[in-house]
């Protein structure tokens, strides 16, 4: 497998450093608000990487995806809500887990929270190591990393050393690339903020130290194999992770850096811009569902563009993703009607060769060729867009074979197995099947709305009854009235 490595700016052959197990860390959600579909573009791409490493490259995987539950924003928003920090962030951890399951993300081995006691302790130990190695200084109750003590600081983001401001401090967790300054490791606690003391004095962690400490604690010793995240994290977050981890251990932190490009959105007034909570132009998964789309269609949309290219989101693009996914699922549904039969007689009235005798070797070759081509595309830096092209080429060819009655049931079984193999990486067909097995609206809610509609009709409030019917219709549920009985079915 070849992966693009942000550190070297080129594609490289990838294999884990030891034990045939990939040790991978991905920066998870900062849980001051619900994750949006721009966030989930990264998480789905990382899930695809995980699946490709497991099911295509046959590596073991040990993956850590954290929750940042203490930083400037989580503290500010919890204070606004009048809630304890851990309680405030827990609601968004739960929402993330629900959305991740709805989008078909495989569960990972570790989901640490920064405020877990063992992680706070690990942060303290990392900062102590940095102090021993001469990379820190204390000022006004806080501890800072002195970037001048690390000659290769800036190697991931390719920073201009002449523009760095060693000795000038920055306390904010996030800042611009032009502000390469000494950054805070451990912050003096302000009144009303949560505080800890892991043996370095009371305070709270800066954002960057959290991921360094958790990655080293759960995946060490360094180097880990892959560190992943969105491109917006390259600087300052990932650059500072490298500085902290390598300053503390004297060893390379991560061998590969895997970064996912932005999801862009078209705004009629502002033009094209990235989707971001700070810009206020976000959609979350619930917004997608309320517009009549299923999570599987969103996952398919993510698959259709290479992770290293910007993805342009629109409702038209969502509709196109739904149609493309439906073409695959409609094809697979046709397989259920394939019978063990000979071909149609030819025009002279003579029976053609049987499916077993004449077509099955051809079908087997088609499936084998497609499987090899699919694997090659995935091994080429996770090129899911090209892999989907292979899938659709196969769908077109096999639809023709079905039309010509060139498949029997054994062939259909082999086709299903091939598509299941594709889906171990893509994870979209199994997601669509799971959605099909349950209604888009909870059954108890459907029953409640049917009773409310019945009451509205008895009260001759036909406008309300029609509103309820249209609401369910928009959400994928059809109501059928038979006499005094109302039944529902999925659209």
C-alpha positions in Angstrom: 0.0 0.0 0.0 1.2 3.5 -0.9 0.1 6.5 1.2 0.8 10.2 0.8 3.0 11.4 3.7 2.5 15.0 4.6 5.9 15.0 6.4 7.8 14.1 3.2 5.3 15.6 0.7 5.3 12.4 -1.4 3.6 9.0 -1.7 5.6 6.2 0.1 5.2 2.5 0.5 3.6 1.8 3.9 4.0 -1.1 6.3 3.9 -1.0 10.1 7.2 -0.8 11.9 6.7 -3.9 14.0 4.4 -6.8 14.8 2.5 -6.4 11.5 0.2 -4.1 13.5 -0.5 -0.5 12.5 -0.4 1.9 15.5 -2.5 4.9 14.4 -3.7 8.0 16.1 -6.4 10.4 14.8 -7.3 13.7 16.3 -10.9 13.4 17.3 -13.7 15.9 17.9 -13.3 18.9 20.2 -16.6 18.4 22.1 -17.8 22.0 22.6 -20.5 21.4 20.0 -21.9 18.7 17.9 -19.7 17.4 15.1 -20.7 18.6 11.6 -20.4 16.9 8.2 -17.1 18.7 7.5 -15.6 17.0 10.6 -17.1 13.7 9.5 -15.4 13.9 6.1 -12.1 13.4 8.0 -13.5 10.7 10.3 -14.9 8.7 7.4 -11.6 9.0 5.5 -9.7 7.7 8.5 -12.3 4.9 8.8 -11.6 4.0 5.2 -7.9 4.0 5.9 -8.4 1.7 8.8 -10.6 -0.7 6.7 -8.0 -0.7 3.9 -5.2 -1.5 6.2 -7.2 -4.4 7.8 -9.0 -5.9 4.9 -6.8 -5.1 1.9 -3.3 -5.0 3.4 -4.1 -7.6 6.1 -2.4 -5.7 8.9 -3.6 -5.6 12.4 -4.7 -2.1 13.6 -4.6 -0.5 16.9 -6.3 2.9 16.6 -6.8 5.8 19.0 -9.3 8.5 18.4 -9.5 11.0 21.2 -12.1 13.5 22.5 -10.7 16.9 23.3 -12.9 17.8 26.3 -10.8 20.6 27.8 -9.5 23.6 25.8 -10.4 27.3 25.5 -13.7 26.7 23.7 -15.0 23.8 25.8 -14.4 25.8 29.0 -16.0 28.9 27.5 -19.1 27.1 26.3 -19.6 25.0 29.5 -19.4 28.3 31.5 -22.0 29.8 29.2 -24.3 26.8 29.7 -23.7 26.9 33.5 -22.6 23.2 33.4 -19.6 21.4 34.8 -17.0 20.8 32.0 -17.2 17.0 32.0 -21.0 17.0 32.0 -21.2 19.6 29.3 -18.8 17.8 26.9 -20.4 14.4 27.6 -23.5 15.3 25.6 -21.4 15.9 22.5 -19.3 12.7 23.0 -22.6 10.8 23.0 -23.8 12.7 19.9 -20.5 11.9 18.1 -20.8 8.2 19.0 -24.4 8.1 17.6 -23.4 9.9 14.4 -20.3 7.8 13.9 -22.4 4.6 14.1 -25.0 6.1 11.7 -22.2 6.7 9.2 -20.8 3.2 9.5 -17.5 4.0 11.3 -15.9 0.9 12.8 -15.4 1.1 16.5 -11.7 1.8 17.3 -9.6 0.3 20.1 -9.4 3.5 22.2 -11.5 6.6 22.6 -9.7 8.5 25.4 -10.9 11.8 26.8 -8.3 14.4 27.6 -9.6 14.8 31.2 -9.3 11.1 32.0 -7.1 11.0 35.1 -4.5 8.7 33.5 -4.2 11.2 30.6 -3.8 14.2 32.8 -1.0 12.3 34.5 0.6 11.4 31.2 0.6 15.1 30.2 2.4 16.0 33.4 5.0 13.3 32.7 5.6 14.6 29.2 6.0 18.1 30.4 8.5 17.0 33.1 10.5 15.3 30.4 10.5 18.5 28.3 11.7 20.4 31.3 14.5 18.0 31.9 15.6 18.3 28.3 15.7 22.1 28.4 12.7 22.8 26.1 10.5 24.8 28.5 10.3 27.9 30.6 7.8 29.2 33.2 6.1 32.5 33.1 3.2 34.0 35.0 2.2 30.6 36.3 2.2 28.8 32.9 4.7 26.6 31.2 5.8 27.2 27.6 7.7 25.3 24.9 10.6 27.3 23.6 10.7 26.6 19.9 14.3 27.8 19.5 15.4 24.7 21.3 14.2 22.4 18.5 16.2 23.2 15.3 13.8 21.3 13.0 10.6 22.9 14.4 8.3 23.6 11.5 9.3 20.6 9.4 5.7 19.3 8.9 4.2 22.7 8.0 7.3 23.8 6.1 7.6 27.0 8.2 10.0 29.8 7.4 12.4 29.9 10.3 13.2 33.6 9.7 9.5 34.4 10.4 9.4 32.5 13.8 9.1 34.5 16.9 11.0 32.6 19.5 10.6 34.2 22.9 7.3 35.7 22.0 4.5 33.7 23.7 1.1 32.6 22.5 -1.5 31.4 25.0 -4.4 30.7 22.7 -4.9 27.1 21.6 -5.4 28.0 18.0 -3.6 30.7 16.0 -2.4 31.5 12.4 0.5 30.1 10.6 2.2 33.5 10.7 2.2 33.3 14.5 4.9 30.7 15.0 5.7 31.6 18.6 6.5 29.8 21.9 3.3 27.9 22.7 1.7 27.1 26.1 2.0 23.5 27.5 0.3 24.0 30.9 -1.9 27.1 31.6 -2.3 29.0 34.8 -5.9 28.4 35.9 -8.2 31.4 35.8 -11.0 31.8 38.4 -13.9 29.4 37.7 -11.9 27.1 35.4 -11.2 23.4 36.1 -7.7 22.7 37.5 -5.4 19.8 38.0 -1.9 19.3 39.3 0.0 16.2 37.9 3.1 17.2 39.8 4.0 20.3 37.8 1.9 22.9 39.6 -1.8 23.6 39.4 -3.3 24.5 36.1 -4.9 23.0 33.0 -3.4 21.6 29.8 -2.9 23.5 26.6 -4.6 21.9 23.6 -1.4 20.5 21.9 0.0 18.6 24.9 -3.2 16.5 25.1 -2.7 14.5 21.9 1.0 14.0 22.4 0.5 12.5 25.8 -2.4 10.3 24.8 -0.7 9.0 21.7 2.5 8.1 23.6 0.7 6.6 26.5 -1.6 4.3 24.4 0.6 3.6 21.3 4.2 4.0 22.5 7.0 3.6 22.4 7.5 6.0 19.4 7.5 6.2 16.6 3.9 5.4 16.0 3.0 4.4 12.4 0.4 6.9 11.3 -1.0 10.2 12.7 -4.2 11.4 11.0 -6.4 14.5 11.0 -7.8 17.3 8.9 -5.4 19.6 6.9 -6.4 22.5 9.2 -4.5 20.7 12.0 -1.1 20.7 10.3 -0.3 24.0 12.0 -0.2 24.7 14.8 -1.6 21.5 16.3 0.3 18.7 14.6 3.5 20.8 14.4 3.4 21.3 18.1 2.6 17.7 18.8 5.8 16.8 17.0 7.8 19.3 19.0 6.4 18.1 22.3 6.7 14.4 21.6 10.2 14.5 20.0 11.4 17.0 22.5 10.4 14.7 25.3 11.5 11.4 23.9 14.4 12.3 21.5 12.7 10.0 18.9 10.6 10.5 15.8 7.0 10.9 16.9 5.1 9.5 13.8 6.4 7.9 10.6 3.4 8.9 8.4 1.1 11.9 8.5 -2.3 11.4 6.8 -4.3 14.6 6.2 -7.8 15.0 4.8 -8.8 18.1 2.8 -11.6 20.4 3.6 -15.3 20.0 2.9 -16.3 23.2 1.0 -19.8 24.7 0.8 -21.2 27.2 -1.6 -22.7 30.3 0.0 -24.8 32.6 -2.2 -23.5 35.7 -0.5 -20.0 34.7 0.6 -19.1 32.3 -2.3 -17.3 29.1 -1.7 -15.8 28.6 1.8 -14.9 25.7 4.1 -17.5 24.3 6.5 -16.6 25.4 10.0 -18.3 26.0 13.3 -16.4 29.3 13.6 -17.9 30.5 10.3 -21.4 29.4 11.3 -22.1 27.6 8.0 -22.4 24.0 9.3 -24.7 21.1 8.7 -24.8 18.1 11.0 -26.1 14.7 10.3 -29.5 15.5 11.6 -29.8 18.3 9.0 -29.0 15.8 6.3 -31.7 13.4 7.4 -34.3 16.2 7.7 -33.7 17.0 4.1 -34.7 13.5 3.2 -31.2 11.9 2.8 -29.9 8.9 4.6 -26.5 8.8 6.2 -25.4 6.1 3.7 -25.8 8.7 0.9 -23.5 11.1 2.8 -20.9 8.4 3.3 -21.1 7.6 -0.5 -20.6 11.4 -1.2 -17.4 11.2 0.9 -16.2 8.2 -1.0 -16.6 9.8 -4.4 -13.8 12.3 -4.0 -10.2 11.5 -3.1 -9.4 12.4 0.5 -6.6 14.6 -0.7 -8.9 16.8 -2.7 -11.4 19.3 -1.5 -15.0 18.1 -1.5 -17.7 20.5 -2.6 -20.9 19.9 -0.7 -24.3 20.8 -2.1 -27.8 19.3 -2.0 -27.5 18.5 -5.7 -24.3 16.5 -4.9 -26.2 14.7 -2.2 -29.0 13.8 -4.7 -26.4 12.5 -7.1 -24.8 10.4 -4.4 -28.1 8.9 -3.6 -28.8 8.0 -7.2 -25.4 6.5 -7.6 -25.7 4.4 -4.5 -29.2 3.3 -5.6 -27.8 2.1 -8.9 -25.6 -0.4 -7.0 -28.3 -1.5 -4.6 -30.8 -1.9 -7.4 -28.3 -4.1 -9.3 -27.7 -6.3 -6.2 -31.5 -6.6 -5.8 -31.7 -8.0 -9.3 -29.5 -10.9 -8.3 -32.4 -12.2 -6.1 -34.3 -12.9 -9.3 -31.6 -14.7 -11.1 -32.6 -18.3 -11.8 -30.6 -21.4 -12.7 -31.6 -21.4 -16.4 -30.1 -21.6 -19.8 -29.8 -18.7 -22.1 -32.7 -17.7 -24.3 -32.8 -19.6 -27.6 -31.0 -17.9 -30.4 -32.8 -16.5 -33.4 -32.6 -19.9 -35.3 -34.6 -21.5 -32.5 -31.7 -23.5 -31.2 -30.9 -23.3 -27.4 -27.8 -21.4 -26.6 -25.1 -22.8 -24.3 -26.0 -23.2 -20.7 -25.0 -20.5 -18.2 -22.8 -23.1 -16.4 -21.1 -24.3 -19.6 -20.8 -21.0 -21.4 -20.9 -18.0 -19.1 -19.6 -18.9 -15.7 -15.9 -18.9 -16.6 -16.4 -15.5 -18.1 -18.2 -14.2 -15.0 -15.5 -15.6 -12.8 -12.9 -13.8 -14.9 -14.8 -10.5 -14.7 -15.1 -10.8 -10.9 -11.4 -11.6 -10.5 -10.3 -8.8 -12.7 -12.6 -6.3 -10.9 -11.3 -7.5 -7.5 -7.7 -7.0 -8.6 -8.4 -3.6 -10.1 -10.4 -2.5 -6.9 -7.5 -3.5 -4.7 -5.0 -1.7 -6.9 -7.0 1.5 -6.6 -7.3 1.3 -2.9 -3.6 0.5 -2.5 -2.9 3.6 -4.6 -3.2 6.1 -1.7 -6.8 5.1 -0.9 -8.2 6.2 -4.2 -11.9 5.4 -3.5 -13.1 7.5 -6.4 -11.3 5.3 -8.8 -12.3 2.1 -6.9 -16.0 3.2 -7.3 -15.3 3.4 -11.1 -14.3 -0.2 -11.0 -17.5 -1.1 -9.2 -19.7 0.7 -11.7 -17.9 -0.9 -14.7 -18.7 -4.2 -13.2 -22.3 -3.3 -12.5 -22.8 -2.3 -16.1 -21.2 -5.5 -17.4 -23.2 -7.7 -15.1 -26.5 -6.0 -15.7 -26.0 -6.8 -19.4 -25.3 -10.4 -18.4 -28.5 -10.6 -16.4 -30.5 -9.1 -19.3 -29.0 -11.9 -21.5 -29.8 -14.6 -18.9 -26.1 -15.4 -18.7 -26.0 -15.8 -14.8 -27.3 -18.6 -12.7 -27.7 -18.7 -8.9 -24.1 -19.8 -8.3 -22.9 -16.9 -10.4 -25.1 -14.6 -8.4 -23.7 -15.9 -5.1 -20.1 -15.2 -6.4 -21.1 -11.7 -7.4 -22.6 -11.0 -4.0 -19.3 -12.2 -2.4 -17.3 -9.9 -4.6 -19.4 -6.9 -3.6 -19.2 -7.9 0.0 -15.4 -7.8 -0.4 -15.6 -4.3 -1.9 -17.8 -3.2 1.0 -15.4 -4.3 3.7 -13.5 -1.2 2.7 -16.3 1.0 1.4 -18.7 0.3 4.3 -21.6 1.8 2.4 -23.7 -1.2 1.2 -23.9 -2.7 4.7 -24.9 0.7 6.0 -27.7 1.0 3.5 -28.9 -2.5 4.4 -28.9 -1.7 8.1 -31.0 1.5 7.3 -33.4 -0.6 5.2 -34.0 -2.9 8.2 -35.4 -0.1 10.3 -37.7 2.7 9.5 -36.4 6.2 9.2 -38.8 7.3 12.0 -39.0 5.4 15.3 -42.0 3.1 15.3 -43.4 4.6 18.5 -43.3 8.0 17.0 -45.1 6.8 13.9 -47.8 5.2 16.0 -48.1 8.4 18.0 -48.5 10.5 14.9 -51.0 8.2 13.4 -53.2 8.6 16.5 -52.7 12.3 16.4 -53.8 12.4 12.8 -56.8 10.2 13.6 -57.8 12.7 16.3 -57.3 15.6 14.0 -59.6 14.0 11.4 -62.3 13.3 14.0 -62.1 16.9 15.0 -62.4 17.8 11.3 -59.0 19.6 11.5 -58.0 18.3 8.1 -55.2 20.8 7.7 -53.4 19.3 10.7 -54.1 15.7 9.6 -52.6 16.6 6.1 -49.6 18.2 7.8 -48.8 15.0 9.7 -49.2 12.9 6.6 -46.9 15.2 4.6 -44.3 15.3 7.5 -44.1 11.5 7.6 -44.0 11.4 3.8 -41.0 13.8 3.8 -39.3 11.6 6.3 -39.7 8.4 4.3 -43.0 7.0 5.7 -46.2 6.5 3.6 -49.6 6.3 5.3 -52.3 4.1 3.7 -55.9 4.5 4.9 -58.2 1.5 4.6 -61.6 2.1 6.0 -61.0 3.1 9.6 -57.5 1.6 9.7 -54.3 3.4 8.8 -51.2 1.4 7.9 -47.7 2.7 7.3 -44.9 1.5 5.1 -41.4 2.8 4.1 -41.2 4.7 0.9 
